């Protein structure tokens, strides 16, 4: 898992890397450092260690590596999301199953990056994550849309609506969004409804899928 927090006073981005295998932790650290040399990186082996870190830092981005034993992964992802509701969270997975990807999205992940993808696609996924943008591996999108290349997806450009949608994609609740943006819950719900209407969807999961598909088509 990579987790980043921009410290405006110090001018650095803090990253937390969580991966159960030391060799892979080191390799991912080097890869991400090449993408952004200004990162300040800590590394731990699992979510429980991350949750117990002294001082509980705030993170803006998390990349959670899927462990070999996946039976407890969903519960760990839920615990992380509950502890870090303001964090845009991504799963880095070896499993290309569209069903697994959807389960992670519904558990609060903002993206599903395949660690076994070709290098160029892996880099694209990591760059999208570091930019706090939605991302789904091509195999996941192809399964969802049947390879449709003629999708027409509206852009969400209205500022209040865009800001609310961004935090909806992070899986924040209307109450959390309202506190962060200084809006009433009613205003948040109205902006969310407007965003879903523009995208032609009815829930966060659908919104994430269509926005990931739009990003893929836009290159």
BAMI-589594 format. One record per residue (C-alpha): residue number from 1; residue in one letter; x, y, z. Coordinates in steps of 0.5 Angstrom, whole numbers, plus 500, padded with zeros to 3 digits. Layout:
BEGIN
<gumar kolba="NUM" markol="A" xx="X" yy="Y" zz="Z"/>
...
***
This chain:
BEGIN
<gumar kolba="1" markol="X" xx="500" yy="500" zz="500"/>
<gumar kolba="2" markol="X" xx="502" yy="507" zz="498"/>
<gumar kolba="3" markol="X" xx="499" yy="513" zz="502"/>
<gumar kolba="4" markol="X" xx="501" yy="520" zz="501"/>
<gumar kolba="5" markol="X" xx="500" yy="526" zz="505"/>
<gumar kolba="6" markol="X" xx="502" yy="533" zz="502"/>
<gumar kolba="7" markol="X" xx="505" yy="537" zz="507"/>
<gumar kolba="8" markol="X" xx="504" yy="544" zz="505"/>
<gumar kolba="9" markol="X" xx="509" yy="547" zz="510"/>
<gumar kolba="10" markol="X" xx="514" yy="543" zz="509"/>
<gumar kolba="11" markol="X" xx="513" yy="542" zz="501"/>
<gumar kolba="12" markol="X" xx="513" yy="534" zz="501"/>
<gumar kolba="13" markol="X" xx="509" yy="529" zz="500"/>
<gumar kolba="14" markol="X" xx="509" yy="523" zz="505"/>
<gumar kolba="15" markol="X" xx="508" yy="516" zz="503"/>
<gumar kolba="16" markol="X" xx="506" yy="510" zz="507"/>
<gumar kolba="17" markol="X" xx="508" yy="503" zz="503"/>
<gumar kolba="18" markol="X" xx="505" yy="497" zz="506"/>
<gumar kolba="19" markol="X" xx="506" yy="490" zz="503"/>
<gumar kolba="20" markol="X" xx="507" yy="484" zz="506"/>
<gumar kolba="21" markol="X" xx="514" yy="482" zz="502"/>
<gumar kolba="22" markol="X" xx="520" yy="486" zz="503"/>
<gumar kolba="23" markol="X" xx="523" yy="485" zz="496"/>
<gumar kolba="24" markol="X" xx="516" yy="488" zz="493"/>
<gumar kolba="25" markol="X" xx="516" yy="493" zz="498"/>
<gumar kolba="26" markol="X" xx="523" yy="495" zz="496"/>
<gumar kolba="27" markol="X" xx="522" yy="495" zz="489"/>
<gumar kolba="28" markol="X" xx="515" yy="499" zz="489"/>
<gumar kolba="29" markol="X" xx="519" yy="504" zz="493"/>
<gumar kolba="30" markol="X" xx="524" yy="505" zz="488"/>
<gumar kolba="31" markol="X" xx="519" yy="505" zz="482"/>
<gumar kolba="32" markol="X" xx="515" yy="510" zz="486"/>
<gumar kolba="33" markol="X" xx="521" yy="514" zz="487"/>
<gumar kolba="34" markol="X" xx="522" yy="515" zz="480"/>
<gumar kolba="35" markol="X" xx="515" yy="517" zz="479"/>
<gumar kolba="36" markol="X" xx="516" yy="523" zz="484"/>
<gumar kolba="37" markol="X" xx="523" yy="524" zz="487"/>
<gumar kolba="38" markol="X" xx="520" yy="529" zz="492"/>
<gumar kolba="39" markol="X" xx="516" yy="523" zz="496"/>
<gumar kolba="40" markol="X" xx="517" yy="522" zz="503"/>
<gumar kolba="41" markol="X" xx="516" yy="514" zz="504"/>
<gumar kolba="42" markol="X" xx="515" yy="510" zz="510"/>
<gumar kolba="43" markol="X" xx="514" yy="502" zz="509"/>
<gumar kolba="44" markol="X" xx="510" yy="497" zz="513"/>
<gumar kolba="45" markol="X" xx="508" yy="490" zz="512"/>
<gumar kolba="46" markol="X" xx="501" yy="490" zz="513"/>
<gumar kolba="47" markol="X" xx="495" yy="494" zz="515"/>
<gumar kolba="48" markol="X" xx="495" yy="493" zz="522"/>
<gumar kolba="49" markol="X" xx="502" yy="496" zz="523"/>
<gumar kolba="50" markol="X" xx="499" yy="502" zz="519"/>
<gumar kolba="51" markol="X" xx="494" yy="503" zz="524"/>
<gumar kolba="52" markol="X" xx="498" yy="502" zz="530"/>
<gumar kolba="53" markol="X" xx="503" yy="508" zz="527"/>
<gumar kolba="54" markol="X" xx="505" yy="513" zz="533"/>
<gumar kolba="55" markol="X" xx="501" yy="519" zz="532"/>
<gumar kolba="56" markol="X" xx="497" yy="516" zz="526"/>
<gumar kolba="57" markol="X" xx="499" yy="521" zz="520"/>
<gumar kolba="58" markol="X" xx="494" yy="523" zz="516"/>
<gumar kolba="59" markol="X" xx="494" yy="521" zz="508"/>
<gumar kolba="60" markol="X" xx="491" yy="523" zz="502"/>
<gumar kolba="61" markol="X" xx="493" yy="517" zz="498"/>
<gumar kolba="62" markol="X" xx="493" yy="510" zz="499"/>
<gumar kolba="63" markol="X" xx="495" yy="504" zz="495"/>
<gumar kolba="64" markol="X" xx="494" yy="497" zz="499"/>
<gumar kolba="65" markol="X" xx="497" yy="491" zz="496"/>
<gumar kolba="66" markol="X" xx="493" yy="485" zz="496"/>
<gumar kolba="67" markol="X" xx="496" yy="480" zz="500"/>
<gumar kolba="68" markol="X" xx="497" yy="472" zz="498"/>
<gumar kolba="69" markol="X" xx="492" yy="470" zz="503"/>
<gumar kolba="70" markol="X" xx="486" yy="474" zz="500"/>
<gumar kolba="71" markol="X" xx="480" yy="471" zz="505"/>
<gumar kolba="72" markol="X" xx="482" yy="477" zz="510"/>
<gumar kolba="73" markol="X" xx="483" yy="482" zz="505"/>
<gumar kolba="74" markol="X" xx="476" yy="485" zz="505"/>
<gumar kolba="75" markol="X" xx="476" yy="486" zz="512"/>
<gumar kolba="76" markol="X" xx="483" yy="489" zz="512"/>
<gumar kolba="77" markol="X" xx="481" yy="494" zz="507"/>
<gumar kolba="78" markol="X" xx="474" yy="496" zz="511"/>
<gumar kolba="79" markol="X" xx="478" yy="497" zz="517"/>
<gumar kolba="80" markol="X" xx="483" yy="502" zz="513"/>
<gumar kolba="81" markol="X" xx="477" yy="506" zz="510"/>
<gumar kolba="82" markol="X" xx="474" yy="507" zz="517"/>
<gumar kolba="83" markol="X" xx="481" yy="509" zz="520"/>
<gumar kolba="84" markol="X" xx="482" yy="514" zz="514"/>
<gumar kolba="85" markol="X" xx="476" yy="516" zz="511"/>
<gumar kolba="86" markol="X" xx="479" yy="522" zz="508"/>
<gumar kolba="87" markol="X" xx="484" yy="518" zz="504"/>
<gumar kolba="88" markol="X" xx="484" yy="516" zz="497"/>
<gumar kolba="89" markol="X" xx="485" yy="509" zz="497"/>
<gumar kolba="90" markol="X" xx="487" yy="504" zz="491"/>
<gumar kolba="91" markol="X" xx="488" yy="497" zz="491"/>
<gumar kolba="92" markol="X" xx="494" yy="494" zz="487"/>
<gumar kolba="93" markol="X" xx="492" yy="487" zz="486"/>
<gumar kolba="94" markol="X" xx="495" yy="480" zz="482"/>
<gumar kolba="95" markol="X" xx="488" yy="478" zz="481"/>
<gumar kolba="96" markol="X" xx="485" yy="480" zz="475"/>
<gumar kolba="97" markol="X" xx="478" yy="478" zz="477"/>
<gumar kolba="98" markol="X" xx="473" yy="483" zz="475"/>
<gumar kolba="99" markol="X" xx="469" yy="481" zz="481"/>
<gumar kolba="100" markol="X" xx="474" yy="482" zz="486"/>
<gumar kolba="101" markol="X" xx="476" yy="489" zz="483"/>
<gumar kolba="102" markol="X" xx="468" yy="491" zz="484"/>
<gumar kolba="103" markol="X" xx="468" yy="488" zz="491"/>
<gumar kolba="104" markol="X" xx="474" yy="492" zz="492"/>
<gumar kolba="105" markol="X" xx="471" yy="498" zz="489"/>
<gumar kolba="106" markol="X" xx="465" yy="497" zz="493"/>
<gumar kolba="107" markol="X" xx="469" yy="497" zz="500"/>
<gumar kolba="108" markol="X" xx="471" yy="504" zz="498"/>
<gumar kolba="109" markol="X" xx="477" yy="503" zz="494"/>
<gumar kolba="110" markol="X" xx="478" yy="508" zz="488"/>
<gumar kolba="111" markol="X" xx="482" yy="504" zz="484"/>
<gumar kolba="112" markol="X" xx="484" yy="497" zz="482"/>
<gumar kolba="113" markol="X" xx="491" yy="497" zz="479"/>
<gumar kolba="114" markol="X" xx="494" yy="490" zz="477"/>
<gumar kolba="115" markol="X" xx="501" yy="489" zz="479"/>
<gumar kolba="116" markol="X" xx="502" yy="483" zz="473"/>
<gumar kolba="117" markol="X" xx="500" yy="488" zz="468"/>
<gumar kolba="118" markol="X" xx="505" yy="490" zz="463"/>
<gumar kolba="119" markol="X" xx="510" yy="495" zz="465"/>
<gumar kolba="120" markol="X" xx="507" yy="501" zz="461"/>
<gumar kolba="121" markol="X" xx="500" yy="500" zz="464"/>
<gumar kolba="122" markol="X" xx="502" yy="499" zz="471"/>
<gumar kolba="123" markol="X" xx="506" yy="506" zz="471"/>
<gumar kolba="124" markol="X" xx="499" yy="509" zz="468"/>
<gumar kolba="125" markol="X" xx="495" yy="506" zz="474"/>
<gumar kolba="126" markol="X" xx="500" yy="509" zz="479"/>
<gumar kolba="127" markol="X" xx="501" yy="516" zz="476"/>
<gumar kolba="128" markol="X" xx="493" yy="516" zz="476"/>
<gumar kolba="129" markol="X" xx="493" yy="514" zz="483"/>
<gumar kolba="130" markol="X" xx="499" yy="519" zz="485"/>
<gumar kolba="131" markol="X" xx="494" yy="524" zz="482"/>
<gumar kolba="132" markol="X" xx="488" yy="522" zz="486"/>
<gumar kolba="133" markol="X" xx="484" yy="520" zz="480"/>
<gumar kolba="134" markol="X" xx="480" yy="514" zz="478"/>
<gumar kolba="135" markol="X" xx="483" yy="508" zz="475"/>
<gumar kolba="136" markol="X" xx="481" yy="501" zz="473"/>
<gumar kolba="137" markol="X" xx="485" yy="496" zz="470"/>
<gumar kolba="138" markol="X" xx="483" yy="495" zz="462"/>
<gumar kolba="139" markol="X" xx="481" yy="488" zz="463"/>
<gumar kolba="140" markol="X" xx="476" yy="490" zz="469"/>
<gumar kolba="141" markol="X" xx="473" yy="495" zz="464"/>
<gumar kolba="142" markol="X" xx="473" yy="491" zz="458"/>
<gumar kolba="143" markol="X" xx="469" yy="486" zz="463"/>
<gumar kolba="144" markol="X" xx="464" yy="492" zz="465"/>
<gumar kolba="145" markol="X" xx="463" yy="495" zz="458"/>
<gumar kolba="146" markol="X" xx="464" yy="489" zz="453"/>
<gumar kolba="147" markol="X" xx="469" yy="493" zz="450"/>
<gumar kolba="148" markol="X" xx="465" yy="499" zz="448"/>
<gumar kolba="149" markol="X" xx="469" yy="504" zz="445"/>
<gumar kolba="150" markol="X" xx="463" yy="509" zz="443"/>
<gumar kolba="151" markol="X" xx="461" yy="511" zz="450"/>
<gumar kolba="152" markol="X" xx="459" yy="518" zz="451"/>
<gumar kolba="153" markol="X" xx="460" yy="521" zz="458"/>
<gumar kolba="154" markol="X" xx="459" yy="528" zz="460"/>
<gumar kolba="155" markol="X" xx="464" yy="532" zz="464"/>
<gumar kolba="156" markol="X" xx="463" yy="534" zz="471"/>
<gumar kolba="157" markol="X" xx="465" yy="541" zz="471"/>
<gumar kolba="158" markol="X" xx="461" yy="545" zz="476"/>
<gumar kolba="159" markol="X" xx="466" yy="547" zz="481"/>
<gumar kolba="160" markol="X" xx="461" yy="545" zz="488"/>
<gumar kolba="161" markol="X" xx="459" yy="539" zz="484"/>
<gumar kolba="162" markol="X" xx="466" yy="537" zz="482"/>
<gumar kolba="163" markol="X" xx="468" yy="538" zz="489"/>
<gumar kolba="164" markol="X" xx="463" yy="533" zz="492"/>
<gumar kolba="165" markol="X" xx="464" yy="528" zz="487"/>
<gumar kolba="166" markol="X" xx="471" yy="528" zz="488"/>
<gumar kolba="167" markol="X" xx="470" yy="526" zz="495"/>
<gumar kolba="168" markol="X" xx="464" yy="521" zz="494"/>
<gumar kolba="169" markol="X" xx="469" yy="517" zz="490"/>
<gumar kolba="170" markol="X" xx="474" yy="517" zz="496"/>
<gumar kolba="171" markol="X" xx="468" yy="514" zz="499"/>
<gumar kolba="172" markol="X" xx="466" yy="519" zz="504"/>
<gumar kolba="173" markol="X" xx="459" yy="520" zz="507"/>
<gumar kolba="174" markol="X" xx="455" yy="526" zz="506"/>
<gumar kolba="175" markol="X" xx="456" yy="528" zz="513"/>
<gumar kolba="176" markol="X" xx="464" yy="527" zz="512"/>
<gumar kolba="177" markol="X" xx="464" yy="531" zz="506"/>
<gumar kolba="178" markol="X" xx="459" yy="537" zz="509"/>
<gumar kolba="179" markol="X" xx="464" yy="538" zz="514"/>
<gumar kolba="180" markol="X" xx="470" yy="538" zz="510"/>
<gumar kolba="181" markol="X" xx="467" yy="543" zz="505"/>
<gumar kolba="182" markol="X" xx="463" yy="547" zz="509"/>
<gumar kolba="183" markol="X" xx="457" yy="545" zz="506"/>
<gumar kolba="184" markol="X" xx="450" yy="542" zz="509"/>
<gumar kolba="185" markol="X" xx="448" yy="535" zz="508"/>
<gumar kolba="186" markol="X" xx="442" yy="537" zz="504"/>
<gumar kolba="187" markol="X" xx="447" yy="541" zz="499"/>
<gumar kolba="188" markol="X" xx="452" yy="535" zz="499"/>
<gumar kolba="189" markol="X" xx="446" yy="531" zz="497"/>
<gumar kolba="190" markol="X" xx="444" yy="535" zz="492"/>
<gumar kolba="191" markol="X" xx="451" yy="536" zz="489"/>
<gumar kolba="192" markol="X" xx="452" yy="528" zz="489"/>
<gumar kolba="193" markol="X" xx="445" yy="527" zz="485"/>
<gumar kolba="194" markol="X" xx="447" yy="533" zz="480"/>
<gumar kolba="195" markol="X" xx="454" yy="529" zz="479"/>
<gumar kolba="196" markol="X" xx="450" yy="522" zz="478"/>
<gumar kolba="197" markol="X" xx="445" yy="525" zz="473"/>
<gumar kolba="198" markol="X" xx="451" yy="528" zz="469"/>
<gumar kolba="199" markol="X" xx="454" yy="521" zz="469"/>
<gumar kolba="200" markol="X" xx="448" yy="517" zz="468"/>
<gumar kolba="201" markol="X" xx="449" yy="513" zz="474"/>
<gumar kolba="202" markol="X" xx="445" yy="512" zz="480"/>
<gumar kolba="203" markol="X" xx="451" yy="510" zz="485"/>
<gumar kolba="204" markol="X" xx="458" yy="511" zz="487"/>
<gumar kolba="205" markol="X" xx="461" yy="504" zz="484"/>
<gumar kolba="206" markol="X" xx="457" yy="506" zz="477"/>
<gumar kolba="207" markol="X" xx="460" yy="513" zz="477"/>
<gumar kolba="208" markol="X" xx="467" yy="510" zz="478"/>
<gumar kolba="209" markol="X" xx="467" yy="505" zz="473"/>
<gumar kolba="210" markol="X" xx="464" yy="510" zz="468"/>
<gumar kolba="211" markol="X" xx="470" yy="516" zz="470"/>
<gumar kolba="212" markol="X" xx="475" yy="510" zz="469"/>
<gumar kolba="213" markol="X" xx="472" yy="508" zz="462"/>
<gumar kolba="214" markol="X" xx="472" yy="516" zz="460"/>
<gumar kolba="215" markol="X" xx="480" yy="517" zz="463"/>
<gumar kolba="216" markol="X" xx="482" yy="510" zz="459"/>
<gumar kolba="217" markol="X" xx="478" yy="513" zz="452"/>
<gumar kolba="218" markol="X" xx="481" yy="520" zz="453"/>
<gumar kolba="219" markol="X" xx="488" yy="517" zz="454"/>
***
